[in-house]
Amino acid sequence: MNNLSEQRILLPHDIYIKDIDSIKTISINSYLSSGGYKALAKAVKELKGSDIIEEVKKSGLRGRGGAGYPTWQKWELTAGAEADEKYLCCNAAEGEPGTYKDRCLIRTNPHQLIEGIIIASYAIGAGKAYIYINEEYQAEIAALENALKDAKDKGYIGEKIFGSSFSIDINIARCPNKYIAGEETAMIEAIEGRTAKPWQKPPFYPAARGLYGKPTLVNNTETLSNIPHIILKGGDWFSKIGSSKSPGTMLFTLTGDVNRPGVYELPLGTAMKALINDYGSGIKDGMRFKAAFPAGPSNAPVAESQLDIPLDFESLKEAGSGLGSAAVTVVGDAKCIVNTVAGFSRFFMEESCGQCPPCQMGTVKMYRLLQKIEDGNGDVNDLADLENTCSLLEGEKVYCHLLKGAILSVKNTIKHFRNEFETHINNRKCPLG
């Protein structure tokens, strides 16, 4: 899964990409022949910004970047803010381990994203947009550059789109290859030329005061890629896909101990068991299922008893986990869960920007305790210390979600797999070698 060009994408519901079996970029002519930019024409020629926001509201679309926030609410807040200038930022930073969905969307169909950005900009009254993308994603950046040029040549970007008073400029902003650089306020800092570090919130949120101090709409790549389809087919159509509180499909990046890793577009509410067995072709190398992290390293694992859980925002939240950006990491029973979560913990320790002392010091302490237990040097006091550290850190106020993710993965892995931690301690080594 490290090489995007070798992945297989399976998109059976054809919302995002049709008939895709490999990572190939759709040209503007192919996009137009399949109905591309018709939604933009409909939006600009027939609808007001408030009409578009109402359609997105009817769809029930929730943000696909992690938090699952209702998309229309962000749009309405930004549209209603009084300002002489507004911005839109598409967040394509995607710095979390095991997440490839936005890269797939950009590499295969950049025009779908561009059309969504233009429609969203029109709806909120933004005249300038940025696509904020990891600086190391050279193939995706090239695909975007070519697509933006082609869209501009066709008149979809620029002055007075379709003869209206609406004009739009879209630029690519390269972001550092750091996890924290994907946080929305860190993104704003980076675009303005400063170090990518999050703001304290409140008092300021991007919808009210964002890029260059102006109201700014921040949406994820996948969120915006839904927009042309919703505008063309209607919010009611979209709302009937998936579950009632989490409508639509989502791109699930399936990695880890499965036979068929890849990026799969499935209706929200699909059971974890179906994703792993029906699409991932089961656990590899004859192993049995041990755990799955449905949001990658930044949330609680799902144990074997929870395999029937629906993969949607509400169900996973009720189970004490979360969907995040749907980077599903599967762990087989031949793999050490202590070593797995220690690896996650090291990631958070190394990616902390150091702004908040509880995060900087807390992530270091959690990693060191986990590694001590994994190495066979831990005792029962270390496990108690690890749990107490998680509890103490939960009450700390920090600028972003990094610390919360680090705590959730550790705390809940201990909850579900305490016996493995205790075996490491009692045997003075990892039982799996």
C-alpha positions as CSV (number, residue, x, y, z in Angstrom):
1,M,0.0,0.0,0.0
2,N,3.0,2.3,0.1
3,N,3.0,2.6,-3.7
4,L,-0.2,4.2,-4.8
5,S,0.2,3.1,-8.4
6,E,0.0,-0.5,-7.4
7,Q,-3.3,-0.1,-5.5
8,R,-6.6,-1.2,-6.7
9,I,-9.6,1.0,-6.3
10,L,-13.1,-0.5,-6.2
11,L,-15.9,1.9,-6.5
12,P,-19.0,-0.1,-7.0
13,H,-21.5,2.8,-6.5
14,D,-20.0,5.0,-9.1
15,I,-20.4,8.3,-7.3
16,Y,-16.8,9.4,-7.4
17,I,-15.3,7.5,-10.4
18,K,-16.8,5.2,-12.9
19,D,-15.1,2.0,-14.1
20,I,-11.8,2.7,-12.5
21,D,-9.4,-0.3,-12.0
22,S,-6.1,1.5,-11.8
23,I,-4.6,4.9,-11.0
24,K,-5.1,6.8,-14.3
25,T,-6.0,10.4,-14.7
26,I,-9.3,11.2,-16.5
27,S,-8.8,14.0,-19.1
28,I,-11.1,17.0,-19.3
29,N,-12.7,15.7,-22.5
30,S,-13.5,12.4,-20.9
31,Y,-14.9,14.2,-17.9
32,L,-17.0,16.4,-20.1
33,S,-18.3,13.4,-22.1
34,S,-19.6,11.8,-18.8
35,G,-21.4,14.9,-17.7
36,G,-18.6,16.9,-16.2
37,Y,-19.1,20.6,-15.4
38,K,-22.9,20.3,-16.0
39,A,-23.4,20.7,-12.3
40,L,-21.4,23.9,-12.4
41,A,-23.4,25.3,-15.3
42,K,-26.6,24.4,-13.4
43,A,-25.4,26.1,-10.3
44,V,-24.2,29.3,-11.9
45,K,-27.0,29.7,-14.4
46,E,-30.0,28.5,-12.4
47,L,-29.3,28.6,-8.7
48,K,-28.5,31.2,-6.0
49,G,-25.8,30.4,-3.4
50,S,-28.6,29.8,-0.8
51,D,-30.2,27.3,-3.1
52,I,-27.0,25.3,-3.4
53,I,-26.5,25.3,0.4
54,E,-30.1,24.1,0.8
55,E,-29.5,21.2,-1.6
56,V,-26.3,20.3,0.3
57,K,-28.3,20.4,3.6
58,K,-31.0,18.1,2.1
59,S,-28.2,15.6,1.1
60,G,-27.0,15.2,4.7
61,L,-23.4,15.3,3.5
62,R,-21.0,15.3,6.4
63,G,-17.3,16.2,6.2
64,R,-15.1,13.4,5.0
65,G,-11.9,14.7,6.5
66,G,-12.3,13.3,10.0
67,A,-14.8,15.1,12.3
68,G,-17.9,14.4,10.2
69,Y,-19.3,17.9,10.7
70,P,-22.4,18.7,8.6
71,T,-21.1,20.3,5.4
72,W,-24.0,22.7,5.0
73,Q,-23.4,24.3,8.4
74,K,-19.9,25.3,7.5
75,W,-21.1,26.7,4.2
76,E,-23.9,28.7,5.8
77,L,-21.6,30.2,8.4
78,T,-19.1,31.3,5.8
79,A,-21.8,32.5,3.3
80,G,-23.4,34.6,6.1
81,A,-20.3,36.3,7.3
82,E,-20.0,39.9,6.1
83,A,-16.7,40.6,4.4
84,D,-15.4,42.2,1.2
85,E,-13.5,39.0,0.4
86,K,-13.8,35.3,1.2
87,Y,-11.8,32.2,0.5
88,L,-12.2,28.5,0.1
89,C,-9.5,26.0,1.1
90,C,-9.5,22.4,0.0
91,N,-7.6,20.3,2.5
92,A,-5.7,17.6,0.7
93,A,-2.9,17.3,3.1
94,E,-3.7,13.7,4.1
95,G,-0.8,13.1,6.5
96,E,-2.2,10.3,8.6
97,P,-0.7,6.8,8.1
98,G,-2.8,4.5,6.0
99,T,-4.9,7.2,4.3
100,Y,-4.8,7.4,0.5
101,K,-8.3,8.2,-0.6
102,D,-7.8,11.9,-1.4
103,R,-4.7,11.1,-3.4
104,C,-6.8,8.6,-5.4
105,L,-9.5,11.1,-6.1
106,I,-7.0,13.7,-7.2
107,R,-4.9,11.3,-9.3
108,T,-7.9,9.8,-11.1
109,N,-10.4,12.6,-11.4
110,P,-9.0,16.1,-10.6
111,H,-11.8,17.8,-12.5
112,Q,-14.5,16.4,-10.2
113,L,-12.7,18.1,-7.3
114,I,-12.2,21.3,-9.2
115,E,-15.9,21.4,-10.2
116,G,-16.8,20.9,-6.6
117,I,-14.5,23.7,-5.5
118,I,-15.9,26.1,-8.0
119,I,-19.5,25.3,-7.0
120,A,-18.7,25.7,-3.3
121,S,-16.9,28.9,-3.9
122,Y,-19.9,30.3,-5.8
123,A,-22.3,29.2,-3.0
124,I,-20.4,31.0,-0.3
125,G,-19.3,34.0,-2.4
126,A,-15.5,33.2,-2.5
127,G,-13.5,34.6,-5.3
128,K,-10.3,32.7,-4.6
129,A,-9.6,29.1,-3.6
130,Y,-6.6,27.0,-2.6
131,I,-5.9,23.3,-2.9
132,Y,-3.6,22.5,0.0
133,I,-1.7,19.4,-0.8
134,N,1.3,17.5,0.6
135,E,4.5,18.7,-1.1
136,E,5.7,15.1,-1.7
137,Y,2.6,14.2,-3.8
138,Q,4.3,15.1,-7.0
139,A,2.1,13.0,-9.3
140,E,-1.1,14.4,-7.8
141,I,0.3,18.0,-8.0
142,A,1.1,17.5,-11.7
143,A,-2.4,16.1,-12.3
144,L,-4.0,19.1,-10.6
145,E,-1.8,21.6,-12.5
146,N,-2.8,20.1,-15.8
147,A,-6.4,19.9,-14.9
148,L,-6.5,23.5,-13.6
149,K,-4.9,24.7,-16.9
150,D,-7.5,22.7,-19.0
151,A,-10.4,24.0,-16.9
152,K,-9.2,27.6,-17.3
153,D,-8.7,27.1,-21.0
154,K,-12.4,25.9,-21.2
155,G,-13.6,28.9,-19.3
156,Y,-14.6,27.1,-16.1
157,I,-12.0,29.1,-14.1
158,G,-11.4,32.8,-14.5
159,E,-13.6,35.8,-15.0
160,K,-17.4,35.9,-15.3
161,I,-18.0,32.1,-15.5
162,F,-20.8,31.3,-18.0
163,G,-21.3,35.0,-18.5
164,S,-22.2,35.6,-14.9
165,S,-20.8,38.1,-12.4
166,F,-19.0,35.2,-10.6
167,S,-15.2,34.9,-11.0
168,I,-12.9,32.4,-9.5
169,D,-9.2,31.8,-9.2
170,I,-7.8,28.5,-7.9
171,N,-4.2,28.0,-6.8
172,I,-2.2,25.0,-5.5
173,A,-0.5,25.5,-2.0
174,R,2.1,22.9,-1.1
175,C,2.1,21.9,2.5
176,P,4.9,20.3,4.6
177,N,4.9,16.5,4.9
178,K,3.8,16.7,8.5
179,Y,0.7,15.3,10.1
180,I,-0.1,18.4,12.1
181,A,0.2,20.5,8.9
182,G,-3.2,19.1,7.9
183,E,-5.1,20.7,10.8
184,E,-7.2,23.4,9.3
185,T,-5.7,26.4,11.1
186,A,-2.2,25.1,10.6
187,M,-3.1,25.0,6.9
188,I,-4.0,28.7,7.0
189,E,-0.7,29.5,8.7
190,A,1.2,27.5,6.1
191,I,-0.6,29.2,3.1
192,E,0.2,32.6,4.6
193,G,3.9,31.6,4.7
194,R,4.3,30.8,8.4
195,T,5.1,27.5,10.2
196,A,2.2,25.1,10.0
197,K,1.1,25.2,13.6
198,P,-2.6,25.2,14.8
199,W,-4.3,28.1,16.5
200,Q,-6.0,28.0,19.9
201,K,-9.8,27.7,19.3
202,P,-11.8,29.6,20.4
203,P,-11.7,32.6,19.8
204,F,-11.3,32.3,16.1
205,Y,-12.6,29.7,13.6
206,P,-11.9,29.8,9.9
207,A,-15.6,30.4,8.9
208,A,-15.5,33.8,10.7
209,R,-11.8,34.7,10.5
210,G,-9.6,32.5,8.4
211,L,-7.2,33.0,5.6
212,Y,-5.8,36.5,5.6
213,G,-8.3,37.3,8.4
214,K,-11.2,36.7,6.1
215,P,-14.1,34.2,6.3
216,T,-12.8,30.9,4.9
217,L,-14.5,27.6,4.1
218,V,-12.3,24.6,4.7
219,N,-13.5,21.3,3.3
220,N,-11.7,18.0,2.6
221,T,-11.1,16.7,-1.0
222,E,-13.6,13.9,-0.7
223,T,-16.3,16.2,0.7
224,L,-15.9,18.6,-2.3
225,S,-15.8,15.7,-4.8
226,N,-19.4,14.9,-3.8
227,I,-20.7,18.3,-4.6
228,P,-21.1,18.1,-8.5
229,H,-23.1,14.8,-8.0
230,I,-25.4,16.3,-5.4
231,I,-26.1,19.4,-7.4
232,L,-26.7,17.5,-10.6
233,K,-28.8,14.7,-9.1
234,G,-30.2,16.4,-6.0
235,G,-29.8,16.2,-2.3
236,D,-32.7,13.8,-1.9
237,W,-31.0,11.3,-4.2
238,F,-27.8,11.4,-2.1
239,S,-29.6,11.2,1.2
240,K,-31.1,7.8,0.3
241,I,-27.6,6.2,0.0
242,G,-25.9,5.0,3.2
243,S,-27.4,5.3,6.7
244,S,-30.0,7.9,7.8
245,K,-27.6,9.9,9.9
246,S,-24.5,9.3,7.7
247,P,-25.8,9.5,4.1
248,G,-23.8,8.8,1.0
249,T,-20.8,6.6,0.3
250,M,-17.3,7.0,1.7
251,L,-13.9,5.9,0.4
252,F,-12.4,3.4,2.9
253,T,-8.6,2.9,2.7
254,L,-8.2,-0.7,3.8
255,T,-4.6,-1.6,5.0
256,G,-2.9,-4.0,7.3
257,D,-3.3,-7.7,7.5
258,V,-5.8,-8.3,4.6
259,N,-5.4,-10.2,1.4
260,R,-6.7,-7.3,-0.8
261,P,-5.8,-3.9,0.5
262,G,-7.1,-0.9,-1.5
263,V,-9.4,2.0,-1.6
264,Y,-13.1,1.0,-1.6
265,E,-16.1,3.2,-2.1
266,L,-19.0,1.8,-0.1
267,P,-22.2,3.1,1.4
268,L,-21.8,4.4,4.9
269,G,-23.2,1.9,7.3
270,T,-21.5,-1.1,5.6
271,A,-20.4,-3.6,8.3
272,M,-16.8,-3.8,9.2
273,K,-17.0,-7.6,8.6
274,A,-18.2,-6.9,5.0
275,L,-15.3,-4.5,4.2
276,I,-12.7,-6.9,5.5
277,N,-14.1,-10.2,4.1
278,D,-16.1,-9.3,1.0
279,Y,-13.8,-6.5,-0.3
280,G,-10.5,-7.2,1.5
281,S,-10.8,-10.9,0.9
282,G,-10.3,-11.7,4.5
283,I,-7.2,-11.8,6.8
284,K,-4.0,-12.8,5.1
285,D,-1.5,-15.6,5.8
286,G,-4.0,-17.8,7.6
287,M,-4.3,-15.4,10.5
288,R,-7.5,-14.7,12.4
289,F,-8.9,-11.2,13.0
290,K,-7.6,-9.6,16.2
291,A,-8.5,-5.9,15.8
292,A,-9.2,-3.1,13.4
293,F,-8.6,0.6,13.8
294,P,-11.4,2.2,11.8
295,A,-9.8,5.7,11.8
296,G,-6.2,4.7,11.6
297,P,-4.0,5.4,14.6
298,S,-6.1,8.2,16.0
299,N,-9.0,6.3,17.5
300,A,-10.0,3.3,19.5
301,P,-9.8,-0.2,18.0
302,V,-12.7,-2.5,17.2
303,A,-12.4,-6.0,18.7
304,E,-13.6,-9.3,17.2
305,S,-16.9,-9.1,19.1
306,Q,-17.7,-5.8,17.3
307,L,-17.1,-6.9,13.7
308,D,-20.8,-6.4,12.8
309,I,-20.6,-2.7,13.7
310,P,-21.7,-0.4,10.9
311,L,-19.0,1.8,9.5
312,D,-20.6,5.2,9.9
313,F,-20.0,8.3,12.1
314,E,-22.8,7.6,14.7
315,S,-22.4,3.8,15.2
316,L,-18.6,4.0,15.8
317,K,-19.0,7.0,18.1
318,E,-21.5,5.0,20.2
319,A,-19.1,2.1,20.3
320,G,-16.4,4.4,21.7
321,S,-14.4,4.7,18.5
322,G,-14.7,6.9,15.4
323,L,-14.7,6.9,11.6
324,G,-12.3,9.7,11.0
325,S,-11.1,9.7,7.5
326,A,-11.9,6.0,7.2
327,A,-8.4,4.7,7.1
328,V,-9.2,1.1,8.3
329,T,-6.1,-0.7,9.6
330,V,-6.5,-4.4,10.3
331,V,-4.4,-6.4,12.7
332,G,-4.2,-10.2,12.5
333,D,-3.8,-12.5,15.5
334,A,-0.2,-13.2,14.7
335,K,0.7,-9.6,15.2
336,C,1.5,-8.0,18.5
337,I,-1.1,-5.4,19.5
338,V,1.4,-3.8,22.0
339,N,3.9,-3.3,19.3
340,T,1.2,-2.0,16.9
341,V,0.0,0.7,19.3
342,A,3.6,1.6,20.3
343,G,4.2,2.3,16.6
344,F,1.1,4.6,16.6
345,S,2.3,6.3,19.7
346,R,5.7,6.9,18.3
347,F,4.1,8.5,15.3
348,F,2.2,11.0,17.4
349,M,5.3,11.7,19.5
350,E,7.3,12.5,16.4
351,E,4.5,14.5,14.8
352,S,3.7,16.8,17.8
353,C,4.6,20.3,16.9
354,G,5.6,21.1,20.5
355,Q,3.3,24.1,20.9
356,C,1.3,22.6,23.8
357,P,3.4,21.1,26.7
358,P,0.8,18.5,27.6
359,C,1.0,17.1,24.1
360,Q,4.7,17.3,23.7
361,M,5.5,15.7,27.1
362,G,2.5,13.4,27.2
363,T,3.1,11.8,23.8
364,V,6.8,11.1,24.8
365,K,5.8,9.6,28.1
366,M,3.1,7.3,26.5
367,Y,5.5,6.1,23.9
368,R,8.3,5.4,26.3
369,L,6.0,3.4,28.6
370,L,4.6,1.4,25.7
371,Q,8.0,0.6,24.3
372,K,9.3,-0.4,27.8
373,I,6.4,-2.9,28.1
374,E,7.0,-4.2,24.5
375,D,10.7,-4.7,25.2
376,G,9.9,-6.9,28.2
377,N,11.2,-4.3,30.7
378,G,7.8,-3.2,32.0
379,D,5.9,-4.0,35.3
380,V,2.4,-3.6,36.6
381,N,3.2,-0.1,37.8
382,D,4.1,1.0,34.2
383,L,0.7,-0.2,33.0
384,A,-1.0,1.7,35.7
385,D,1.1,4.7,35.0
386,L,0.2,4.5,31.3
387,E,-3.5,4.4,32.1
388,N,-3.2,7.3,34.6
389,T,-1.3,9.3,32.1
390,C,-4.1,8.9,29.5
391,S,-6.7,9.9,32.1
392,L,-4.8,13.0,33.2
393,L,-4.0,14.1,29.6
394,E,-7.7,13.8,28.6
395,G,-8.5,16.9,30.7
396,E,-5.7,19.1,29.2
397,K,-6.6,21.9,26.8
398,V,-4.5,21.8,23.6
399,Y,-4.7,23.5,20.2
400,C,-5.6,20.5,18.1
401,H,-6.7,16.8,18.0
402,L,-3.3,15.1,17.9
403,L,-3.1,14.5,21.6
404,K,-6.7,13.2,21.7
405,G,-5.9,10.7,19.0
406,A,-2.8,9.5,20.8
407,I,-4.8,9.0,24.0
408,L,-7.7,7.2,22.4
409,S,-5.6,4.6,20.6
410,V,-3.6,3.8,23.8
411,K,-6.4,3.9,26.3
412,N,-8.8,1.7,24.3
413,T,-6.2,-0.8,23.2
414,I,-5.4,-1.4,26.8
415,K,-9.2,-1.7,27.5
416,H,-9.7,-4.4,24.8
417,F,-6.4,-6.2,25.0
418,R,-5.2,-5.9,28.6
419,N,-4.3,-9.6,28.7
420,E,-1.6,-9.0,26.0
421,F,-0.1,-6.1,28.0
422,E,-0.1,-8.2,31.2
423,T,1.5,-11.2,29.3
424,H,4.3,-8.9,28.1
425,I,4.9,-7.8,31.7
426,N,4.6,-11.3,33.3
427,N,6.7,-13.1,30.6
428,R,9.2,-10.2,30.4
429,K,8.9,-10.4,26.6
430,C,6.5,-10.3,23.7
431,P,4.7,-13.6,23.5
432,L,4.7,-13.5,19.7
433,G,8.5,-13.2,19.4
